[in-house]
Amino acid sequence: MRRGEIIAVGSELLLGGRLDTNSLFLTDGLAEAGVEVRYKSVVGDEEADIAAALRMAARRADVVVLTGGLGPTTDDRTRQAVARATGRPLRRRAEALDGMRRQLEAWGRTPTKAQFRQGLIPVGAEVLANSVGSAPGFCLRWKGAVIVALPGVPSEARAMFATAVVPRLQMEVAAHRRVTQHRCIDRRVLHTVGILEAELDHRLKDLVGRGSGIRLGLLASPLGVTVSLTLCGAKTKVMMDELVRRVRRRLSPYIYAEGFATMEEVVGRQLARLGLRLAVAESCTGGLIGHRLTQVPGSSAYLDRVAVCYSNRAKTEWLGVSERLLRKHGAVSAQVAAAMARGARVKSRVDIGLSVTGIAGPDGGTAQKPVGLVYIGLDARRRRGRGSCSVTKVCRFHGPREAIKLRASQTALNLLRQWLIADGKAARS
Amino acid sequence: MRRGEIIAVGSELLLGGRLDTNSLFLTDGLAEAGVEVRYKSVVGDEEADIAAALRMAARRADVVVLTGGLGPTTDDRTRQAVARATGRPLRRRAEALDGMRRQLEAWGRTPTKAQFRQGLIPVGAEVLANSVGSAPGFCLRWKGAVIVALPGVPSEARAMFATAVVPRLQMEVAAHRRVTQHRCIDRRVLHTVGILEAELDHRLKDLVGRGSGIRLGLLASPLGVTVSLTLCGAKTKVMMDELVRRVRRRLSPYIYAEGFATMEEVVGRQLARLGLRLAVAESCTGGLIGHRLTQVPGSSAYLDRVAVCYSNRAKTEWLGVSERLLRKHGAVSAQVAAAMARGARVKSRVDIGLSVTGIAGPDGGTAQKPVGLVYIGLDARRRRGRGSCSVTKVCRFHGPREAIKLRASQTALNLLRQWLIADGKAARS
């Protein structure tokens, strides 16, 4: 496996409360070309710092990609830093300027004096044309490493990388047959909810023993734990398919999505397929469930309305939750959750009502009803045969307010997902 | 100026299409403590890679902060890597386990065998308690550098850094007077909405000329443009105060918050101070406004309810919007926005109603009503003197669905903010 490193250049990435996002598509593109990114780093506009980072990376890696610092202003120092680190002086290169001129003319502009700086390229480097902007990139070999310099503007970096860099890297891979036959990356991601990170690790670790060539990544968040399986080695596709099958078998009840799919997309597809309409009654989640469901284009096909009832009066007026019930059990109770779900369904005359009521904190908790206590209700009518079916679930979440809201929304949507798998057809037929 | 480096640990940050966001607040916190971040890097879960990154960083920097890899699973290798790099073997530390046990008991759980791994701390290191999660951090001195290891979960890293790390670093700064007198960083952030990045740049650039020692950072997002001013040098506090005064004067109508404050916090404080209660009627934003308002602890004091009315029937039943009006002007119209705001206020018997109706896309647009067309309504009763006041605003937003939802929610909350400044008192008195 060839090793890659990405260096993002720019003081704004160290100071400006701002992140380097280029490394995301660079990582994917490099993986396609059989290059595994082992380090990413961010340095400021100091020429010496950039040069030091480049020397270090070139020692460790086969491919080093720099982004940023190729612009026309005096704080764009990547050209000089590469020249300093590699001992290849800068020379003005005609083709570099041509590309820039074409671009500027296309926009009806003429190059400024400053922009001519962008024509300076290290001796022996290959110029990479910029099809989107004005700053050319370049690419050179130094001490056995391929060094690629791309602009920092994402659209420019993306275009240049895709058109000029990836093909070169892939040709090289093809050249060293050994490499292609030998190694490449395959990666699968499965999203789980309702199971602890440590428990997942315990259930999967025999599949990913040392030397298996499989890397297991577990990432816990308020939405659950994401399982990523990365395979470096031969016959990867087949091995990976089998591995994923085994992981699915072991975790089936907990896996709600794979790849880039989200819980709200999964639930939305289920509702659309079954032709069922939903109404939601939220209290402590404050609209988060509605927000998530409506992130999905076309969600109006299955979402009728959402009532965020922060006051008891709203619960009574909009959802028909009786004041007696609220007085007797309190707003945060299984009885009120059930009544909210039923009310949302009946008042909206839809198929399913989903409700959440709880204490998001940090204040408002008591010994009997601590912060993080959340009740979830689901109420659905059975079309064939009369009556309705009602489910309630009690949870105890931890963490800050945002985390409790996220966990509650995820658990409510997962309850709906599981119910649709088990009973969705009955509600439909 | 002391030099800092941040190392984010986790293969998911190299492979998972995910970015390290901890470094954002870490950079700010380190700057407050007089530490300038010169390098940020991301490494995977390989013990050797983490150790190599740490050795390199400790050679260059005075303060090295690692985040991630402290969890209970076998792919959490930061503890071992620090032990390997510094030659400080791991020992199980009682206080580390105590903290974790307290946490787990609070959640009604008992530690798993795997979680006991989290009690392993390098010899001579100080344990940093985790007030939010279960993984303890630690901090040690090695070869003149302070090395801090924090969990990867942002809420845990943030809490631990703020409570345990920043104070230590600031005490050290106080200890080396020379350092503080000499150089330090001051950074101020102002959040604007309703003005373009280029226009901001044009209005501010004369304040931040070369040699001024001031770095201007502009970061545009769907929530607006954030202006960050960074000053390195002597007498920074005084210069910065004057600079911020001048920036405030030039941008006053557009600045809605400073520092870490959010729009929802600002609006919440206004409502609480004026003793006004709010009801919201959302259509295309789908609950996002309610979600944002309820991210603020104590929001139940001023938020009564939110109606997310995706269907026209919901608009009629819950908000009393007449079917005639909906037929005549369509759901996406100034008239319906006004009726929704009024309905939300009157039905909930609160002081102010805020409404949004529009087309979030990507589908559903027409020549007359394109994707991104959004109407915002505000309706408030005047307590002294009778009648009510009503404002509507039409906007045309661009971008993908999520961006349009965010822009619409931000513009609606900003309309409410501006109205509360101008007329809030009248509504109150």
Interface residues (C-beta under 8 A of the other chain):
Chain A: S11 E12 L13 L14 L15 G16 G17 R18 L19 D20 T21 S23 L24 T27 D28 A31 V37 R38 Y39 K40 S41 V42 V43 G44 E46 D49 A53 M56 R187 V189 L196 E197 A198 E199 L200 D201 H202 K205 R215 L216 G217 L218 L219 A220 S221 T226 S228 T230 F260 V280 E282 C284 T285 G286 G287 L288 I289 G290 H291 L293 T294 Q295 P297 G298 S299 S300 L303 D304 R305 V306 A307 V308 C309 Y310 S311 R313 A314 E317 W318 K347 S348 A360 G361 P362 D363 R396 H398 G399 P400 R401 E402 A403 K405
Chain B: G10 S11 E12 L13 L14 L15 G16 G17 R18 L19 D20 T21 S23 L24 T27 D28 A31 V37 R38 Y39 K40 S41 V42 V43 G44 D45 E46 D49 A53 M56 G71 P72 T73 T74 D75 A106 W107 G108 T112 A114 Q115 V132 G133 V153 S155 R187 V189 R215 G217 L219 T226 S228 T230 V280 E282 C284 T285 G286 G287 L288 I289 G290 H291 L293 T294 Q295 P297 G298 S299 S300 L303 D304 R305 V306 A307 V308 C309 Y310 S311 R313 A314 E317 W318 K347 S348 A360 G361 P362 D363 R401 E402 K405
